[in-house]
Amino acid sequence: MIAKIKEIFRYKDLIRNLVIRDLKVKYKNSVLGYLWSLVDPLLTALLFIIIFSIIVRLQVENYPVFLLTALLPWGFFQSSLLGAVISISGNSNLIKKVYFPREIFPLSAILSNLINFCLSLLVFVPLILILRVKLSWALLWLPVVIVVQVLLTGGLSLFVAHLNVFFNDIAFLLKFALNLLFYATPIFYPLEMVPQRFLGIYLLNPMAVLVAIYRKVIMNLPLPPLRFVFIAIAISMGIMVGGFIFFHRRENAMVKRV
Amino acid sequence: MSKVIELKDVGIMFRLQEEREATLKESIFNLIRGRYRYKDFWALQGVSSQVEKGETLGIIGENGSGKTTLLKILAGIYQPDEGEVSVRGKISALLELGAGFHEELTGRENIYLNASILGISREKISQVYHRIVEFAELERFIDTPLKNYSSGMKVRLGFAIAAHVDCDILLVDEVLAVGDEAFQGKCYEKIEEMKRRGVTLVFVSHDMNAVRRLCDRVILLHKGRLIERGGSRQVIQRYFLTMSQQRGIVVAEQKPLSLVFHNGRTSLYLDNMELTRAAGLYSSIFAHEIWHDSSQAIWNKEPSPSNEIVVRGKWRRLPVVQHWRLKIEDHRTISWEVDMECLEETSIKEIHLSLLLQDSYTRWFTPFEEGEFSPIDATEVEWIQLNHLSKVGNMVGVRGVKRDTLRLPGITIMLDGNYTSFIPSALNTDFVNNSRVLQFLQVNNPDSTIYRSGRYPIFKGRIIIETE
């Protein structure tokens, strides 16, 4: 595994090229260009604010910040997976003709979305100033949460990217699954609204815990019980390692089929 | 010498769907029905080979024989399902024109992109950037998007990158064929320069001249199996043999002899060395004042054992069918029987059966005479009779040749006792065919040229090859 990681590192220029290509393609022919990574979540947030703050009247303090602390990581999660799922099957031409570590494709899909995500975090700067959110030292943990999320996303990406080579339906299934998971994650509602008796199952969703941690880090809201935090981290790492091993075991069959 | 590439019993299997299961739905249905519709297809099996440092290995074979798959295994794209592969050293591969090129990017950007795909750092490629551009002769177009390049320009760029990457092993697939001749020459020069530097080369090509020129050793793949290895001359010979087999042409083989029948011409090989030349073994019919060769007839094969050729040919402009049976009797004898079937009454004046041989043969003989083949003049347009037709027997032959490294066996054609109407003779052809000829000629009496419809056994004889 170490050797593989070293090998991947040798191809860092390729990863950079692929990421740049991804970003260029994404914003090609658009007037706002990179600003879309900010505008898109803001518009979604505005929509949710209208629905849940004005119509449903959820009682949440600083609802815009509350929403964005979940929407931005969720957006990162979702677009990474949707990018990664077609990253192998969509590059069959290259994969069949040149050798390089194939993890590079899902990896660069995640990286380009990570860059987007980090840029979009800048939205918080004016919001926090305007809405006077109280920051805490917990903010220093932000990079750690992001790393955990990258592990989770990375592991899942390896699974779906692989399976989509064999079944084109995986991309559709994934969209549906992400839709479900969106509601099973405390994005537009607070974690406290989840009935206590379901919480044990609910918090097995690592994204739910991650969102709660983002809120702790940025807004200093209370964390779920610590054991769930550890479970979420363990699941994320497990999925990463599992995805990595799975991808490797089946790599040859995948290349033959792609 | 150290081995840089080692293949041990390498095999790779592809699972071919009969109907491709593109969707989960179909796949689930099939699982429920308890069957998967696929065929296991071994693209390669039991391939073993070694390449020493600095050596050039050629891989030849027809389309679909597994050449490119083998190259992809060497490049690390596929892992074999059986056997072992070990490759020591840095690889640069040129597998397909423009793999990894991006049409929207300029030549310059593509050099960097391609290098990154090959795992070369930006700094390293910058060092050779100018040499790449210069070699590809693209100075004027380097900032033009690739979509405006001709295919020749793309090959030039692709080859230039692969050749300037610092590597120990270069893999080249059938790509050079696209470039113009001048550039091809340049590529071969570059490859030879790399060989001198000690780079190991593995080369897949259909261009036998290039293979002959570049390769120290050649392997021949046929349906995923390695069927011949050795020097380029020998393997290429074998390649042509299997090629003709593949084209629905009939081959009879019994070591060390083989016969390849190809539309009324038959080539004769001893240990993969061709003894015949031009049309080889063939027949001709003189009617309506012209010769009608068997090579102009329409031939169909009939089922036969592996050491026999049984074919029937319908002459295009005559109502005549000939049935040939060529059988390798043993390691030195081939029997040849010809029946002629006239579909309607036909007038035939002469018939001959001939064997055209290499011009390296120098002496002919009959039971009563022996003589030297005269040299074939580059202006000679007639076939020249060499023996005296007055003294004939039932056989004619050539003496074996032993000269320097050349070894040609003596060949004799003996006529079966019942077919005395044929006169044996030795001839030289014109300069185009440039061959020695052993011929049996039958000249019909002017008053008995009519053949009624029916089937006539006309010829039976044996060809004897004097193997040592």
Chai-1 contact restraints between the chains, C-beta under 6 A:
chainA,res_idxA,chainB,res_idxB,connection_type,confidence,min_distance_angstrom,max_distance_angstrom,comment,restraint_id
A,R10,B,G119,contact,1.0,0.0,6.0,A-B,restraint_1
A,Y11,B,G119,contact,1.0,0.0,6.0,A-B,restraint_2
A,D13,B,S116,contact,1.0,0.0,6.0,A-B,restraint_3
A,D13,B,S121,contact,1.0,0.0,6.0,A-B,restraint_4
A,D13,B,R122,contact,1.0,0.0,6.0,A-B,restraint_5
A,L14,B,S116,contact,1.0,0.0,6.0,A-B,restraint_6
A,L14,B,I117,contact,1.0,0.0,6.0,A-B,restraint_7
A,N17,B,L113,contact,1.0,0.0,6.0,A-B,restraint_8
A,N17,B,S116,contact,1.0,0.0,6.0,A-B,restraint_9
A,L94,B,G100,contact,1.0,0.0,6.0,A-B,restraint_10
A,K97,B,L95,contact,1.0,0.0,6.0,A-B,restraint_11
A,K97,B,E96,contact,1.0,0.0,6.0,A-B,restraint_12
A,K97,B,A99,contact,1.0,0.0,6.0,A-B,restraint_13
A,V98,B,A99,contact,1.0,0.0,6.0,A-B,restraint_14
A,V98,B,G100,contact,1.0,0.0,6.0,A-B,restraint_15
A,V98,B,I117,contact,1.0,0.0,6.0,A-B,restraint_16
A,Y99,B,A75,contact,1.0,0.0,6.0,A-B,restraint_17
A,Y99,B,G76,contact,1.0,0.0,6.0,A-B,restraint_18
A,Y99,B,I77,contact,1.0,0.0,6.0,A-B,restraint_19
A,F167,B,L24,contact,1.0,0.0,6.0,A-B,restraint_20
A,N168,B,A22,contact,1.0,0.0,6.0,A-B,restraint_21
A,D169,B,T23,contact,1.0,0.0,6.0,A-B,restraint_22
A,D169,B,L24,contact,1.0,0.0,6.0,A-B,restraint_23
A,N252,B,Q79,contact,1.0,0.0,6.0,A-B,restraint_24
A,K256,B,F14,contact,1.0,0.0,6.0,A-B,restraint_25
